[in-house]
Amino acid sequence: MMAIIPARPLPLVSLQQAGKCYGKGAGKVQALQEVTAGIWPGEFIALCGPSGSGKSTLLNLVGGIDYPTSGEVWLMGRNLRLLSDRETARLRAQSVGFVFQFFNLLPVLSVYDNIYYPLMLNGYSRKLADEQVMAMIERVGLINHYRRPPGELSGGQQQRVAIARALVKRPALVVADEPTGNLDMRTGEEIIELLLEMNAQSDTTLVISTHSPQLRASARRILEIEDGKLKDD
Ligand SMILES: Nc1ncnc2c1ncn2[C@@H]1O[C@H](COP(=O)(O)OP(=O)(O)OP(=O)(O)O)[C@@H](O)[C@H]1O
């Protein structure tokens, strides 16, 4: 009798000898060298390494914000090299949420509208999106603040808005670049708790670059990077 081997799910992201070089001639920087790795549904990955080792560069490739200068990146089963900028932007809008160290919120919009924004880009009317936006606001603990502009909130609260914005469209993948880097230790710990909770409660895969020992300790998988090379997985 033939054994039935359960199919392994496809990776959300597959990097195949992906490299990234900035600049030309004497100013050339090889920020990433032949990185091969897969990121699978449901994972919580900490990307660790010293300053300048290539963490942000790698995250930008993983999230489809940037392209490799050598090798291939496949996002949601699509080879980014074969997609137009517009197609990549659409794929990103549907499938990837981003969280940044300095929050990158839109200061002229309210907390509510910052969180609604990615749904708007995906064609949702305010009416259709309202329940989803309000549920997210509640989950990140900002129910008393959603009418305010983000500039009036503390750093930790602003990062909660950014996490809600990244997760509201229920993306397959969330990429976070040092999400606790601009927060004090206690607030950073709360944000890590929130990210862990979000990962546990949904199928969202999280890839987080960090210098935080707590985040490193909480991750189920650690990618170590040094001088643009993946050292350990
Ligand atoms: N846009 C750019 N143009 C030129 N060089 C760049 C650019 N972005 C990054 N680099 C260089 O690429 C290398 C890797 O940078 P990267 O920002 O990916 O490191 P990192 O590990 O995220 O650092 P940090 O922990 O300090 O944020 C560094 O040498 C950096 O100077």
Ligand as a Chemical Component Dictionary entry (heavy atoms), coordinates in Angstrom:
data_LIG
# 
_chem_comp.id                   LIG 
_chem_comp.type                 NON-POLYMER 
_chem_comp.pdbx_formal_charge   0 
_chem_comp.three_letter_code    LIG 
# 
loop_
_chem_comp_atom.comp_id 
_chem_comp_atom.atom_id 
_chem_comp_atom.alt_atom_id 
_chem_comp_atom.type_symbol 
_chem_comp_atom.charge 
_chem_comp_atom.model_Cartn_x 
_chem_comp_atom.model_Cartn_y 
_chem_comp_atom.model_Cartn_z 
_chem_comp_atom.pdbx_ordinal 
LIG N1  N1  N 0 19.512 52.717 1.019  1  
LIG C1  C1  C 0 20.772 52.341 1.276  2  
LIG N2  N2  N 0 21.797 52.785 0.532  3  
LIG C2  C2  C 0 23.071 52.397 0.770  4  
LIG N3  N3  N 0 23.417 51.533 1.752  5  
LIG C3  C3  C 0 22.432 51.073 2.533  6  
LIG C4  C4  C 0 21.064 51.445 2.351  7  
LIG N4  N4  N 0 20.310 50.808 3.282  8  
LIG C5  C5  C 0 21.165 50.086 4.023  9  
LIG N5  N5  N 0 22.436 50.239 3.583  10 
LIG C6  C6  C 0 23.632 49.571 4.120  11 
LIG O1  O1  O 0 23.388 48.170 4.111  12 
LIG C7  C7  C 0 23.900 47.561 5.302  13 
LIG C8  C8  C 0 22.786 46.855 6.059  14 
LIG O2  O2  O 0 21.864 47.847 6.542  15 
LIG P1  P1  P 0 20.509 47.470 7.299  16 
LIG O3  O3  O 0 19.780 48.743 7.532  17 
LIG O4  O4  O 0 19.818 46.411 6.538  18 
LIG O5  O5  O 0 21.072 46.882 8.670  19 
LIG P2  P2  P 0 20.310 46.558 10.047 20 
LIG O6  O6  O 0 20.813 45.242 10.517 21 
LIG O7  O7  O 0 18.842 46.710 9.854  22 
LIG O8  O8  O 0 20.864 47.715 10.999 23 
LIG P3  P3  P 0 20.179 48.369 12.332 24 
LIG O9  O9  O 0 20.090 47.279 13.373 25 
LIG O10 O10 O 0 21.192 49.423 12.714 26 
LIG O11 O11 O 0 18.863 48.945 11.903 27 
LIG C9  C9  C 0 24.576 48.677 6.094  28 
LIG O12 O12 O 0 25.951 48.672 5.785  29 
LIG C10 C10 C 0 23.905 49.946 5.573  30 
LIG O13 O13 O 0 24.777 51.041 5.668  31 
# 
loop_
_chem_comp_bond.comp_id 
_chem_comp_bond.atom_id_1 
_chem_comp_bond.atom_id_2 
_chem_comp_bond.value_order 
_chem_comp_bond.pdbx_ordinal 
LIG N1  C1  SING 1  
LIG C1  N2  SING 2  
LIG C1  C4  DOUB 3  
LIG N2  C2  DOUB 4  
LIG C2  N3  SING 5  
LIG N3  C3  DOUB 6  
LIG C3  C4  SING 7  
LIG C3  N5  SING 8  
LIG C4  N4  SING 9  
LIG N4  C5  DOUB 10 
LIG C5  N5  SING 11 
LIG N5  C6  SING 12 
LIG C6  O1  SING 13 
LIG C6  C10 SING 14 
LIG O1  C7  SING 15 
LIG C7  C8  SING 16 
LIG C7  C9  SING 17 
LIG C8  O2  SING 18 
LIG O2  P1  SING 19 
LIG P1  O3  DOUB 20 
LIG P1  O4  SING 21 
LIG P1  O5  SING 22 
LIG O5  P2  SING 23 
LIG P2  O6  DOUB 24 
LIG P2  O7  SING 25 
LIG P2  O8  SING 26 
LIG O8  P3  SING 27 
LIG P3  O9  DOUB 28 
LIG P3  O10 SING 29 
LIG P3  O11 SING 30 
LIG C9  O12 SING 31 
LIG C9  C10 SING 32 
LIG C10 O13 SING 33 
# 
